[in-house]
Amino acid sequence: MKTNKFREMTTEELNTQERELKTELFNLRFQLATGQLANPQRVKECKKDIARVKTLIRERELKAVSK
């Protein structure tokens, strides 16, 4: 998912999205270990999406503190 779409979300939605992505990553890793994963590239994409979400959450925290 693109960063612009994440920026449109509220902080609560971002936290929910982060939990969903972590669950998806867990499932992808499980599939990878059992040899059932169809698209191994999805693991990398999921990790990057988690990083994007965490970065946006942190940016918002810093803005709130600086105000």
PDB file of N, CA, C, O and CB in Angstrom:
ATOM      1  N   MET A   1       0.846  -1.169   0.000  1.00  0.00           N
ATOM      2  CA  MET A   1       0.000   0.000   0.000  1.00  0.00           C
ATOM      3  C   MET A   1       0.896   1.239   0.000  1.00  0.00           C
ATOM      4  O   MET A   1       1.976   1.238   0.590  1.00  0.00           O
ATOM      5  CB  MET A   1      -0.965  -0.006   1.221  1.00  0.00           C
ATOM      6  N   LYS A   2       0.446   2.258  -0.648  1.00  0.00           N
ATOM      7  CA  LYS A   2       1.214   3.496  -0.747  1.00  0.00           C
ATOM      8  C   LYS A   2       1.104   4.313   0.545  1.00  0.00           C
ATOM      9  O   LYS A   2       0.122   4.214   1.280  1.00  0.00           O
ATOM     10  CB  LYS A   2       0.730   4.328  -1.947  1.00  0.00           C
ATOM     11  N   THR A   3       2.112   5.103   0.794  1.00  0.00           N
ATOM     12  CA  THR A   3       2.163   5.920   2.001  1.00  0.00           C
ATOM     13  C   THR A   3       1.031   6.936   2.029  1.00  0.00           C
ATOM     14  O   THR A   3       0.511   7.255   3.098  1.00  0.00           O
ATOM     15  CB  THR A   3       3.505   6.631   2.103  1.00  0.00           C
ATOM     16  N   ASN A   4       0.647   7.442   0.875  1.00  0.00           N
ATOM     17  CA  ASN A   4      -0.435   8.432   0.822  1.00  0.00           C
ATOM     18  C   ASN A   4      -1.737   7.873   1.393  1.00  0.00           C
ATOM     19  O   ASN A   4      -2.474   8.585   2.075  1.00  0.00           O
ATOM     20  CB  ASN A   4      -0.658   8.897  -0.620  1.00  0.00           C
ATOM     21  N   LYS A   5      -2.016   6.621   1.119  1.00  0.00           N
ATOM     22  CA  LYS A   5      -3.233   6.013   1.651  1.00  0.00           C
ATOM     23  C   LYS A   5      -3.145   5.868   3.161  1.00  0.00           C
ATOM     24  O   LYS A   5      -4.142   6.030   3.866  1.00  0.00           O
ATOM     25  CB  LYS A   5      -3.483   4.648   1.002  1.00  0.00           C
ATOM     26  N   PHE A   6      -1.945   5.561   3.660  1.00  0.00           N
ATOM     27  CA  PHE A   6      -1.770   5.467   5.104  1.00  0.00           C
ATOM     28  C   PHE A   6      -1.910   6.834   5.760  1.00  0.00           C
ATOM     29  O   PHE A   6      -2.450   6.937   6.862  1.00  0.00           O
ATOM     30  CB  PHE A   6      -0.410   4.859   5.438  1.00  0.00           C
ATOM     31  N   ARG A   7      -1.433   7.879   5.103  1.00  0.00           N
ATOM     32  CA  ARG A   7      -1.510   9.231   5.673  1.00  0.00           C
ATOM     33  C   ARG A   7      -2.956   9.704   5.823  1.00  0.00           C
ATOM     34  O   ARG A   7      -3.246  10.533   6.686  1.00  0.00           O
ATOM     35  CB  ARG A   7      -0.733  10.217   4.797  1.00  0.00           C
ATOM     36  N   GLU A   8      -3.855   9.193   5.003  1.00  0.00           N
ATOM     37  CA  GLU A   8      -5.259   9.578   5.069  1.00  0.00           C
ATOM     38  C   GLU A   8      -5.974   8.948   6.260  1.00  0.00           C
ATOM     39  O   GLU A   8      -7.058   9.393   6.637  1.00  0.00           O
ATOM     40  CB  GLU A   8      -5.961   9.191   3.786  1.00  0.00           C
ATOM     41  N   MET A   9      -5.383   7.925   6.849  1.00  0.00           N
ATOM     42  CA  MET A   9      -6.004   7.215   7.963  1.00  0.00           C
ATOM     43  C   MET A   9      -5.780   7.964   9.273  1.00  0.00           C
ATOM     44  O   MET A   9      -4.826   8.727   9.420  1.00  0.00           O
ATOM     45  CB  MET A   9      -5.449   5.788   8.066  1.00  0.00           C
ATOM     46  N   THR A  10      -6.684   7.724  10.215  1.00  0.00           N
ATOM     47  CA  THR A  10      -6.503   8.278  11.556  1.00  0.00           C
ATOM     48  C   THR A  10      -5.503   7.407  12.313  1.00  0.00           C
ATOM     49  O   THR A  10      -5.132   6.326  11.855  1.00  0.00           O
ATOM     50  CB  THR A  10      -7.865   8.361  12.322  1.00  0.00           C
ATOM     51  N   THR A  11      -5.078   7.886  13.461  1.00  0.00           N
ATOM     52  CA  THR A  11      -4.109   7.143  14.263  1.00  0.00           C
ATOM     53  C   THR A  11      -4.692   5.808  14.722  1.00  0.00           C
ATOM     54  O   THR A  11      -3.986   4.800  14.747  1.00  0.00           O
ATOM     55  CB  THR A  11      -3.668   7.975  15.477  1.00  0.00           C
ATOM     56  N   GLU A  12      -5.958   5.795  15.080  1.00  0.00           N
ATOM     57  CA  GLU A  12      -6.604   4.550  15.499  1.00  0.00           C
ATOM     58  C   GLU A  12      -6.642   3.552  14.347  1.00  0.00           C
ATOM     59  O   GLU A  12      -6.390   2.362  14.538  1.00  0.00           O
ATOM     60  CB  GLU A  12      -8.030   4.825  16.013  1.00  0.00           C
ATOM     61  N   GLU A  13      -6.953   4.038  13.167  1.00  0.00           N
ATOM     62  CA  GLU A  13      -6.976   3.162  11.991  1.00  0.00           C
ATOM     63  C   GLU A  13      -5.580   2.621  11.692  1.00  0.00           C
ATOM     64  O   GLU A  13      -5.430   1.468  11.289  1.00  0.00           O
ATOM     65  CB  GLU A  13      -7.526   3.918  10.766  1.00  0.00           C
ATOM     66  N   LEU A  14      -4.563   3.455  11.890  1.00  0.00           N
ATOM     67  CA  LEU A  14      -3.190   3.002  11.672  1.00  0.00           C
ATOM     68  C   LEU A  14      -2.806   1.908  12.662  1.00  0.00           C
ATOM     69  O   LEU A  14      -2.148   0.935  12.294  1.00  0.00           O
ATOM     70  CB  LEU A  14      -2.217   4.177  11.788  1.00  0.00           C
ATOM     71  N   ASN A  15      -3.217   2.067  13.914  1.00  0.00           N
ATOM     72  CA  ASN A  15      -2.935   1.031  14.902  1.00  0.00           C
ATOM     73  C   ASN A  15      -3.629  -0.279  14.546  1.00  0.00           C
ATOM     74  O   ASN A  15      -3.055  -1.356  14.709  1.00  0.00           O
ATOM     75  CB  ASN A  15      -3.369   1.491  16.290  1.00  0.00           C
ATOM     76  N   THR A  16      -4.854  -0.183  14.064  1.00  0.00           N
ATOM     77  CA  THR A  16      -5.586  -1.373  13.626  1.00  0.00           C
ATOM     78  C   THR A  16      -4.891  -2.003  12.420  1.00  0.00           C
ATOM     79  O   THR A  16      -4.738  -3.223  12.349  1.00  0.00           O
ATOM     80  CB  THR A  16      -7.054  -1.016  13.278  1.00  0.00           C
ATOM     81  N   GLN A  17      -4.480  -1.178  11.493  1.00  0.00           N
ATOM     82  CA  GLN A  17      -3.795  -1.655  10.294  1.00  0.00           C
ATOM     83  C   GLN A  17      -2.488  -2.358  10.671  1.00  0.00           C
ATOM     84  O   GLN A  17      -2.138  -3.384  10.087  1.00  0.00           O
ATOM     85  CB  GLN A  17      -3.516  -0.483   9.328  1.00  0.00           C
ATOM     86  N   GLU A  18      -1.774  -1.802  11.644  1.00  0.00           N
ATOM     87  CA  GLU A  18      -0.520  -2.410  12.089  1.00  0.00           C
ATOM     88  C   GLU A  18      -0.767  -3.810  12.656  1.00  0.00           C
ATOM     89  O   GLU A  18      -0.032  -4.749  12.348  1.00  0.00           O
ATOM     90  CB  GLU A  18       0.163  -1.519  13.146  1.00  0.00           C
ATOM     91  N   ARG A  19      -1.799  -3.943  13.483  1.00  0.00           N
ATOM     92  CA  ARG A  19      -2.134  -5.261  14.037  1.00  0.00           C
ATOM     93  C   ARG A  19      -2.487  -6.256  12.933  1.00  0.00           C
ATOM     94  O   ARG A  19      -2.072  -7.414  12.975  1.00  0.00           O
ATOM     95  CB  ARG A  19      -3.302  -5.142  15.027  1.00  0.00           C
ATOM     96  N   GLU A  20      -3.257  -5.797  11.944  1.00  0.00           N
ATOM     97  CA  GLU A  20      -3.641  -6.673  10.833  1.00  0.00           C
ATOM     98  C   GLU A  20      -2.424  -7.097  10.015  1.00  0.00           C
ATOM     99  O   GLU A  20      -2.317  -8.255   9.611  1.00  0.00           O
ATOM    100  CB  GLU A  20      -4.661  -5.970   9.927  1.00  0.00           C
ATOM    101  N   LEU A  21      -1.516  -6.166   9.773  1.00  0.00           N
ATOM    102  CA  LEU A  21      -0.313  -6.481   9.006  1.00  0.00           C
ATOM    103  C   LEU A  21       0.592  -7.452   9.762  1.00  0.00           C
ATOM    104  O   LEU A  21       1.194  -8.339   9.158  1.00  0.00           O
ATOM    105  CB  LEU A  21       0.453  -5.200   8.675  1.00  0.00           C
ATOM    106  N   LYS A  22       0.689  -7.286  11.071  1.00  0.00           N
ATOM    107  CA  LYS A  22       1.495  -8.215  11.863  1.00  0.00           C
ATOM    108  C   LYS A  22       0.902  -9.619  11.839  1.00  0.00           C
ATOM    109  O   LYS A  22       1.634 -10.607  11.783  1.00  0.00           O
ATOM    110  CB  LYS A  22       1.613  -7.721  13.305  1.00  0.00           C
ATOM    111  N   THR A  23      -0.427  -9.705  11.883  1.00  0.00           N
ATOM    112  CA  THR A  23      -1.087 -11.003  11.791  1.00  0.00           C
ATOM    113  C   THR A  23      -0.849 -11.628  10.422  1.00  0.00           C
ATOM    114  O   THR A  23      -0.585 -12.825  10.310  1.00  0.00           O
ATOM    115  CB  THR A  23      -2.593 -10.863  12.058  1.00  0.00           C
ATOM    116  N   GLU A  24      -0.945 -10.802   9.385  1.00  0.00           N
ATOM    117  CA  GLU A  24      -0.692 -11.290   8.028  1.00  0.00           C
ATOM    118  C   GLU A  24       0.750 -11.776   7.885  1.00  0.00           C
ATOM    119  O   GLU A  24       0.999 -12.812   7.268  1.00  0.00           O
ATOM    120  CB  GLU A  24      -0.984 -10.186   6.996  1.00  0.00           C
ATOM    121  N   LEU A  25       1.698 -11.029   8.454  1.00  0.00           N
ATOM    122  CA  LEU A  25       3.100 -11.423   8.388  1.00  0.00           C
ATOM    123  C   LEU A  25       3.323 -12.753   9.100  1.00  0.00           C
ATOM    124  O   LEU A  25       4.067 -13.603   8.611  1.00  0.00           O
ATOM    125  CB  LEU A  25       3.991 -10.338   9.001  1.00  0.00           C
ATOM    126  N   PHE A  26       2.686 -12.935  10.245  1.00  0.00           N
ATOM    127  CA  PHE A  26       2.790 -14.201  10.960  1.00  0.00           C
ATOM    128  C   PHE A  26       2.298 -15.351  10.089  1.00  0.00           C
ATOM    129  O   PHE A  26       2.946 -16.393   9.990  1.00  0.00           O
ATOM    130  CB  PHE A  26       1.994 -14.146  12.269  1.00  0.00           C
ATOM    131  N   ASN A  27       1.140 -15.147   9.460  1.00  0.00           N
ATOM    132  CA  ASN A  27       0.578 -16.189   8.600  1.00  0.00           C
ATOM    133  C   ASN A  27       1.470 -16.458   7.388  1.00  0.00           C
ATOM    134  O   ASN A  27       1.643 -17.607   6.982  1.00  0.00           O
ATOM    135  CB  ASN A  27      -0.826 -15.792   8.137  1.00  0.00           C
ATOM    136  N   LEU A  28       2.033 -15.396   6.813  1.00  0.00           N
ATOM    137  CA  LEU A  28       2.930 -15.571   5.671  1.00  0.00           C
ATOM    138  C   LEU A  28       4.176 -16.353   6.063  1.00  0.00           C
ATOM    139  O   LEU A  28       4.630 -17.221   5.318  1.00  0.00           O
ATOM    140  CB  LEU A  28       3.325 -14.214   5.091  1.00  0.00           C
ATOM    141  N   ARG A  29       4.728 -16.043   7.235  1.00  0.00           N
ATOM    142  CA  ARG A  29       5.910 -16.777   7.701  1.00  0.00           C
ATOM    143  C   ARG A  29       5.575 -18.244   7.952  1.00  0.00           C
ATOM    144  O   ARG A  29       6.381 -19.130   7.668  1.00  0.00           O
ATOM    145  CB  ARG A  29       6.472 -16.137   8.983  1.00  0.00           C
ATOM    146  N   PHE A  30       4.395 -18.491   8.481  1.00  0.00           N
ATOM    147  CA  PHE A  30       3.969 -19.865   8.717  1.00  0.00           C
ATOM    148  C   PHE A  30       3.852 -20.609   7.391  1.00  0.00           C
ATOM    149  O   PHE A  30       4.310 -21.745   7.270  1.00  0.00           O
ATOM    150  CB  PHE A  30       2.626 -19.897   9.478  1.00  0.00           C
ATOM    151  N   GLN A  31       3.242 -19.973   6.408  1.00  0.00           N
ATOM    152  CA  GLN A  31       3.111 -20.585   5.078  1.00  0.00           C
ATOM    153  C   GLN A  31       4.473 -20.817   4.445  1.00  0.00           C
ATOM    154  O   GLN A  31       4.686 -21.835   3.787  1.00  0.00           O
ATOM    155  CB  GLN A  31       2.254 -19.703   4.162  1.00  0.00           C
ATOM    156  N   LEU A  32       5.393 -19.884   4.638  1.00  0.00           N
ATOM    157  CA  LEU A  32       6.742 -20.023   4.090  1.00  0.00           C
ATOM    158  C   LEU A  32       7.453 -21.226   4.705  1.00  0.00           C
ATOM    159  O   LEU A  32       8.133 -21.982   4.011  1.00  0.00           O
ATOM    160  CB  LEU A  32       7.559 -18.740   4.335  1.00  0.00           C
ATOM    161  N   ALA A  33       7.288 -21.389   6.006  1.00  0.00           N
ATOM    162  CA  ALA A  33       7.944 -22.496   6.701  1.00  0.00           C
ATOM    163  C   ALA A  33       7.384 -23.846   6.278  1.00  0.00           C
ATOM    164  O   ALA A  33       8.110 -24.839   6.235  1.00  0.00           O
ATOM    165  CB  ALA A  33       7.800 -22.331   8.203  1.00  0.00           C
ATOM    166  N   THR A  34       6.099 -23.882   5.967  1.00  0.00           N
ATOM    167  CA  THR A  34       5.475 -25.144   5.565  1.00  0.00           C
ATOM    168  C   THR A  34       5.529 -25.372   4.065  1.00  0.00           C
ATOM    169  O   THR A  34       5.090 -26.414   3.578  1.00  0.00           O
ATOM    170  CB  THR A  34       4.042 -25.180   6.025  1.00  0.00           C
ATOM    171  N   GLY A  35       6.065 -24.404   3.326  1.00  0.00           N
ATOM    172  CA  GLY A  35       6.203 -24.560   1.880  1.00  0.00           C
ATOM    173  C   GLY A  35       4.934 -24.307   1.095  1.00  0.00           C
ATOM    174  O   GLY A  35       4.820 -24.750  -0.048  1.00  0.00           O
ATOM    175  N   GLN A  36       3.974 -23.602   1.681  1.00  0.00           N
ATOM    176  CA  GLN A  36       2.700 -23.355   1.011  1.00  0.00           C
ATOM    177  C   GLN A  36       2.571 -21.934   0.470  1.00  0.00           C
ATOM    178  O   GLN A  36       1.534 -21.579  -0.090  1.00  0.00           O
ATOM    179  CB  GLN A  36       1.569 -23.631   1.959  1.00  0.00           C
ATOM    180  N   LEU A  37       3.602 -21.129   0.630  1.00  0.00           N
ATOM    181  CA  LEU A  37       3.526 -19.722   0.221  1.00  0.00           C
ATOM    182  C   LEU A  37       3.653 -19.609  -1.286  1.00  0.00           C
ATOM    183  O   LEU A  37       4.629 -20.077  -1.873  1.00  0.00           O
ATOM    184  CB  LEU A  37       4.624 -18.887   0.913  1.00  0.00           C
ATOM    185  N   ALA A  38       2.655 -18.981  -1.914  1.00  0.00           N
ATOM    186  CA  ALA A  38       2.644 -18.839  -3.367  1.00  0.00           C
ATOM    187  C   ALA A  38       3.507 -17.666  -3.832  1.00  0.00           C
ATOM    188  O   ALA A  38       4.154 -17.743  -4.876  1.00  0.00           O
ATOM    189  CB  ALA A  38       1.216 -18.658  -3.861  1.00  0.00           C
ATOM    190  N   ASN A  39       3.517 -16.575  -3.051  1.00  0.00           N
ATOM    191  CA  ASN A  39       4.235 -15.375  -3.451  1.00  0.00           C
ATOM    192  C   ASN A  39       5.189 -14.948  -2.328  1.00  0.00           C
ATOM    193  O   ASN A  39       4.776 -14.219  -1.426  1.00  0.00           O
ATOM    194  CB  ASN A  39       3.242 -14.232  -3.796  1.00  0.00           C
ATOM    195  N   PRO A  40       6.440 -15.378  -2.363  1.00  0.00           N
ATOM    196  CA  PRO A  40       7.389 -15.025  -1.300  1.00  0.00           C
ATOM    197  C   PRO A  40       7.668 -13.525  -1.201  1.00  0.00           C
ATOM    198  O   PRO A  40       8.073 -13.044  -0.143  1.00  0.00           O
ATOM    199  CB  PRO A  40       8.685 -15.753  -1.523  1.00  0.00           C
ATOM    200  N   GLN A  41       7.459 -12.795  -2.270  1.00  0.00           N
ATOM    201  CA  GLN A  41       7.680 -11.346  -2.274  1.00  0.00           C
ATOM    202  C   GLN A  41       6.716 -10.635  -1.328  1.00  0.00           C
ATOM    203  O   GLN A  41       7.013  -9.541  -0.848  1.00  0.00           O
ATOM    204  CB  GLN A  41       7.527 -10.787  -3.693  1.00  0.00           C
ATOM    205  N   ARG A  42       5.579 -11.241  -1.062  1.00  0.00           N
ATOM    206  CA  ARG A  42       4.574 -10.623  -0.188  1.00  0.00           C
ATOM    207  C   ARG A  42       5.109 -10.431   1.234  1.00  0.00           C
ATOM    208  O   ARG A  42       4.695  -9.498   1.922  1.00  0.00           O
ATOM    209  CB  ARG A  42       3.300 -11.481  -0.155  1.00  0.00           C
ATOM    210  N   VAL A  43       6.015 -11.290   1.681  1.00  0.00           N
ATOM    211  CA  VAL A  43       6.612 -11.154   3.009  1.00  0.00           C
ATOM    212  C   VAL A  43       7.361  -9.821   3.088  1.00  0.00           C
ATOM    213  O   VAL A  43       7.218  -9.077   4.058  1.00  0.00           O
ATOM    214  CB  VAL A  43       7.571 -12.349   3.317  1.00  0.00           C
ATOM    215  N   LYS A  44       8.140  -9.535   2.084  1.00  0.00           N
ATOM    216  CA  LYS A  44       8.914  -8.290   2.042  1.00  0.00           C
ATOM    217  C   LYS A  44       7.985  -7.075   1.998  1.00  0.00           C
ATOM    218  O   LYS A  44       8.216  -6.089   2.698  1.00  0.00           O
ATOM    219  CB  LYS A  44       9.860  -8.282   0.820  1.00  0.00           C
ATOM    220  N   GLU A  45       6.945  -7.147   1.185  1.00  0.00           N
ATOM    221  CA  GLU A  45       5.992  -6.041   1.081  1.00  0.00           C
ATOM    222  C   GLU A  45       5.298  -5.794   2.418  1.00  0.00           C
ATOM    223  O   GLU A  45       5.099  -4.647   2.819  1.00  0.00           O
ATOM    224  CB  GLU A  45       4.950  -6.330  -0.010  1.00  0.00           C
ATOM    225  N   CYS A  46       4.938  -6.859   3.094  1.00  0.00           N
ATOM    226  CA  CYS A  46       4.246  -6.752   4.374  1.00  0.00           C
ATOM    227  C   CYS A  46       5.147  -6.094   5.414  1.00  0.00           C
ATOM    228  O   CYS A  46       4.689  -5.247   6.181  1.00  0.00           O
ATOM    229  CB  CYS A  46       3.793  -8.138   4.861  1.00  0.00           C
ATOM    230  N   LYS A  47       6.418  -6.474   5.448  1.00  0.00           N
ATOM    231  CA  LYS A  47       7.368  -5.863   6.385  1.00  0.00           C
ATOM    232  C   LYS A  47       7.508  -4.369   6.124  1.00  0.00           C
ATOM    233  O   LYS A  47       7.554  -3.571   7.060  1.00  0.00           O
ATOM    234  CB  LYS A  47       8.741  -6.546   6.281  1.00  0.00           C
ATOM    235  N   LYS A  48       7.576  -3.997   4.858  1.00  0.00           N
ATOM    236  CA  LYS A  48       7.711  -2.582   4.515  1.00  0.00           C
ATOM    237  C   LYS A  48       6.459  -1.795   4.884  1.00  0.00           C
ATOM    238  O   LYS A  48       6.555  -0.651   5.328  1.00  0.00           O
ATOM    239  CB  LYS A  48       8.003  -2.425   3.026  1.00  0.00           C
ATOM    240  N   ASP A  49       5.280  -2.399   4.703  1.00  0.00           N
ATOM    241  CA  ASP A  49       4.039  -1.736   5.088  1.00  0.00           C
ATOM    242  C   ASP A  49       3.992  -1.511   6.601  1.00  0.00           C
ATOM    243  O   ASP A  49       3.548  -0.458   7.059  1.00  0.00           O
ATOM    244  CB  ASP A  49       2.825  -2.566   4.634  1.00  0.00           C
ATOM    245  N   ILE A  50       4.448  -2.493   7.371  1.00  0.00           N
ATOM    246  CA  ILE A  50       4.490  -2.340   8.820  1.00  0.00           C
ATOM    247  C   ILE A  50       5.413  -1.182   9.188  1.00  0.00           C
ATOM    248  O   ILE A  50       5.083  -0.374  10.056  1.00  0.00           O
ATOM    249  CB  ILE A  50       4.959  -3.651   9.499  1.00  0.00           C
ATOM    250  N   ALA A  51       6.556  -1.101   8.537  1.00  0.00           N
ATOM    251  CA  ALA A  51       7.497  -0.017   8.807  1.00  0.00           C
ATOM    252  C   ALA A  51       6.889   1.337   8.449  1.00  0.00           C
ATOM    253  O   ALA A  51       7.082   2.310   9.177  1.00  0.00           O
ATOM    254  CB  ALA A  51       8.799  -0.235   8.029  1.00  0.00           C
ATOM    255  N   ARG A  52       6.171   1.408   7.356  1.00  0.00           N
ATOM    256  CA  ARG A  52       5.530   2.667   6.961  1.00  0.00           C
ATOM    257  C   ARG A  52       4.515   3.112   8.007  1.00  0.00           C
ATOM    258  O   ARG A  52       4.467   4.281   8.388  1.00  0.00           O
ATOM    259  CB  ARG A  52       4.844   2.517   5.593  1.00  0.00           C
ATOM    260  N   VAL A  53       3.707   2.159   8.464  1.00  0.00           N
ATOM    261  CA  VAL A  53       2.676   2.482   9.455  1.00  0.00           C
ATOM    262  C   VAL A  53       3.323   2.944  10.754  1.00  0.00           C
ATOM    263  O   VAL A  53       2.893   3.935  11.344  1.00  0.00           O
ATOM    264  CB  VAL A  53       1.763   1.260   9.715  1.00  0.00           C
ATOM    265  N   LYS A  54       4.351   2.234  11.203  1.00  0.00           N
ATOM    266  CA  LYS A  54       5.029   2.621  12.443  1.00  0.00           C
ATOM    267  C   LYS A  54       5.668   4.000  12.324  1.00  0.00           C
ATOM    268  O   LYS A  54       5.659   4.777  13.279  1.00  0.00           O
ATOM    269  CB  LYS A  54       6.093   1.587  12.811  1.00  0.00           C
ATOM    270  N   THR A  55       6.218   4.300  11.161  1.00  0.00           N
ATOM    271  CA  THR A  55       6.831   5.608  10.939  1.00  0.00           C
ATOM    272  C   THR A  55       5.789   6.717  11.035  1.00  0.00           C
ATOM    273  O   THR A  55       6.037   7.746  11.662  1.00  0.00           O
ATOM    274  CB  THR A  55       7.527   5.652   9.572  1.00  0.00           C
ATOM    275  N   LEU A  56       4.638   6.518  10.426  1.00  0.00           N
ATOM    276  CA  LEU A  56       3.585   7.533  10.479  1.00  0.00           C
ATOM    277  C   LEU A  56       3.057   7.721  11.899  1.00  0.00           C
ATOM    278  O   LEU A  56       2.787   8.847  12.318  1.00  0.00           O
ATOM    279  CB  LEU A  56       2.439   7.152   9.545  1.00  0.00           C
ATOM    280  N   ILE A  57       2.911   6.633  12.632  1.00  0.00           N
ATOM    281  CA  ILE A  57       2.453   6.726  14.017  1.00  0.00           C
ATOM    282  C   ILE A  57       3.459   7.537  14.832  1.00  0.00           C
ATOM    283  O   ILE A  57       3.080   8.405  15.619  1.00  0.00           O
ATOM    284  CB  ILE A  57       2.260   5.311  14.634  1.00  0.00           C
ATOM    285  N   ARG A  58       4.731   7.248  14.636  1.00  0.00           N
ATOM    286  CA  ARG A  58       5.786   7.961  15.368  1.00  0.00           C
ATOM    287  C   ARG A  58       5.821   9.441  14.990  1.00  0.00           C
ATOM    288  O   ARG A  58       6.002  10.293  15.860  1.00  0.00           O
ATOM    289  CB  ARG A  58       7.156   7.317  15.093  1.00  0.00           C
ATOM    290  N   GLU A  59       5.650   9.759  13.706  1.00  0.00           N
ATOM    291  CA  GLU A  59       5.605  11.158  13.274  1.00  0.00           C
ATOM    292  C   GLU A  59       4.486  11.906  13.987  1.00  0.00           C
ATOM    293  O   GLU A  59       4.667  13.039  14.433  1.00  0.00           O
ATOM    294  CB  GLU A  59       5.416  11.248  11.751  1.00  0.00           C
ATOM    295  N   ARG A  60       3.338  11.266  14.087  1.00  0.00           N
ATOM    296  CA  ARG A  60       2.194  11.908  14.740  1.00  0.00           C
ATOM    297  C   ARG A  60       2.438  12.092  16.235  1.00  0.00           C
ATOM    298  O   ARG A  60       2.035  13.100  16.816  1.00  0.00           O
ATOM    299  CB  ARG A  60       0.921  11.084  14.516  1.00  0.00           C
ATOM    300  N   GLU A  61       3.103  11.113  16.856  1.00  0.00           N
ATOM    301  CA  GLU A  61       3.439  11.251  18.272  1.00  0.00           C
ATOM    302  C   GLU A  61       4.368  12.438  18.485  1.00  0.00           C
ATOM    303  O   GLU A  61       4.178  13.216  19.420  1.00  0.00           O
ATOM    304  CB  GLU A  61       4.090   9.962  18.803  1.00  0.00           C
ATOM    305  N   LEU A  62       5.362  12.581  17.632  1.00  0.00           N
ATOM    306  CA  LEU A  62       6.313  13.674  17.769  1.00  0.00           C
ATOM    307  C   LEU A  62       5.650  15.026  17.535  1.00  0.00           C
ATOM    308  O   LEU A  62       5.985  16.003  18.205  1.00  0.00           O
ATOM    309  CB  LEU A  62       7.469  13.487  16.802  1.00  0.00           C
ATOM    310  N   LYS A  63       4.713  15.092  16.593  1.00  0.00           N
ATOM    311  CA  LYS A  63       3.985  16.345  16.350  1.00  0.00           C
ATOM    312  C   LYS A  63       3.164  16.726  17.576  1.00  0.00           C
ATOM    313  O   LYS A  63       3.103  17.895  17.957  1.00  0.00           O
ATOM    314  CB  LYS A  63       3.065  16.214  15.112  1.00  0.00           C
ATOM    315  N   ALA A  64       2.534  15.725  18.190  1.00  0.00           N
ATOM    316  CA  ALA A  64       1.710  15.992  19.364  1.00  0.00           C
ATOM    317  C   ALA A  64       2.545  16.486  20.540  1.00  0.00           C
ATOM    318  O   ALA A  64       2.106  17.350  21.298  1.00  0.00           O
ATOM    319  CB  ALA A  64       0.945  14.742  19.762  1.00  0.00           C
ATOM    320  N   VAL A  65       3.736  15.942  20.689  1.00  0.00           N
ATOM    321  CA  VAL A  65       4.618  16.345  21.782  1.00  0.00           C
ATOM    322  C   VAL A  65       5.164  17.751  21.557  1.00  0.00           C
ATOM    323  O   VAL A  65       5.293  18.528  22.502  1.00  0.00           O
ATOM    324  CB  VAL A  65       5.773  15.350  21.929  1.00  0.00           C
ATOM    325  N   SER A  66       5.479  18.072  20.322  1.00  0.00           N
ATOM    326  CA  SER A  66       6.076  19.386  20.016  1.00  0.00           C
ATOM    327  C   SER A  66       5.065  20.523  20.136  1.00  0.00           C
ATOM    328  O   SER A  66       5.458  21.682  20.269  1.00  0.00           O
ATOM    329  CB  SER A  66       6.667  19.378  18.607  1.00  0.00           C
ATOM    330  N   LYS A  67       3.797  20.217  20.092  1.00  0.00           N
ATOM    331  CA  LYS A  67       2.773  21.281  20.165  1.00  0.00           C
ATOM    332  C   LYS A  67       2.508  21.710  21.574  1.00  0.00           C
ATOM    333  O   LYS A  67       1.680  22.591  21.806  1.00  0.00           O
ATOM    334  CB  LYS A  67       1.477  20.823  19.537  1.00  0.00           C
TER     335      LYS A  67
END
